[in-house]
Amino acid sequence: MFVLFNFIISLVLGFIEGMLGGTGIISQIYNLAVMVPMFCVCVRRMHDTDHSGWFLLIPFYSLILAVREGQRGDNRFGSDPKEIYTAA
């Protein structure tokens, strides 16, 4: 959900700045503001697939891991986040 909302906000900011003829400074500030949270979300996604966050440094392999379904059940990085919602 974070990636989806980030994408939508970036599109809206780009559209607004394009209409106003701006230099893109608002989009750049927004991108800097969400850089650390985006990194944290990506590391969490690697942990869901039972891989270290260092796998983000391998571009194509990390993309494959990101679109893959996470490991079911607990792994060495914690519990399955989907398990909490499906158990109820």
C-alpha positions in Angstrom: 0.0 0.0 0.0 2.9 2.3 0.7 4.3 1.9 -2.8 0.8 2.5 -4.3 0.1 5.7 -2.4 3.7 6.9 -3.0 3.2 6.4 -6.8 -0.2 8.2 -6.8 1.2 11.2 -4.8 4.2 11.4 -7.2 1.9 11.4 -10.2 -0.3 14.1 -8.7 2.8 16.3 -7.8 4.3 15.8 -11.2 1.0 16.8 -12.9 0.6 19.9 -10.7 4.1 21.0 -11.3 3.7 20.4 -15.0 0.6 22.5 -15.1 2.3 25.3 -13.2 5.5 25.2 -15.2 7.6 24.6 -12.1 11.1 23.2 -11.8 10.1 20.0 -9.9 11.4 21.2 -6.5 8.3 20.0 -4.7 8.7 16.5 -6.2 12.3 16.4 -5.3 11.6 17.4 -1.7 8.8 14.7 -1.5 11.2 12.1 -2.9 13.8 13.0 -0.3 11.2 12.8 2.4 10.1 9.3 1.5 13.5 7.8 0.7 14.2 6.3 4.1 10.6 4.9 4.6 10.8 3.4 1.1 14.1 1.7 1.9 12.6 0.3 5.1 9.6 -1.1 3.2 11.9 -2.7 0.6 14.0 -4.3 3.4 10.9 -5.6 5.1 9.8 -7.1 1.7 13.1 -8.9 1.5 12.6 -10.2 5.0 9.2 -11.5 4.0 10.9 -13.7 1.5 13.4 -14.9 4.1 16.3 -13.0 2.5 18.6 -10.4 4.0 18.1 -6.7 3.1 21.5 -6.7 1.5 19.8 -8.5 -1.5 18.5 -5.0 -2.5 22.0 -4.4 -3.9 21.4 -7.0 -6.6 18.9 -5.2 -8.9 17.3 -7.9 -11.0 17.3 -10.5 -8.3 15.7 -8.2 -5.7 13.0 -7.4 -8.2 12.2 -11.1 -8.6 12.1 -11.5 -4.8 9.9 -8.4 -4.4 7.2 -9.8 -6.7 7.4 -13.3 -5.3 5.0 -14.4 -2.6 6.5 -14.3 0.9 7.4 -17.3 2.9 4.4 -18.8 4.7 4.7 -19.0 8.5 7.5 -17.7 10.7 11.1 -17.3 9.4 14.3 -16.0 10.9 13.2 -12.4 10.6 9.8 -12.7 12.4 6.3 -13.9 11.9 4.2 -13.9 8.7 2.4 -10.6 8.4 -0.5 -12.2 6.4 -1.0 -14.8 9.1 -2.2 -12.2 11.6 -5.1 -11.2 9.3 -6.1 -14.6 8.1 -6.2 -16.2 11.5 -9.2 -14.1 12.7 
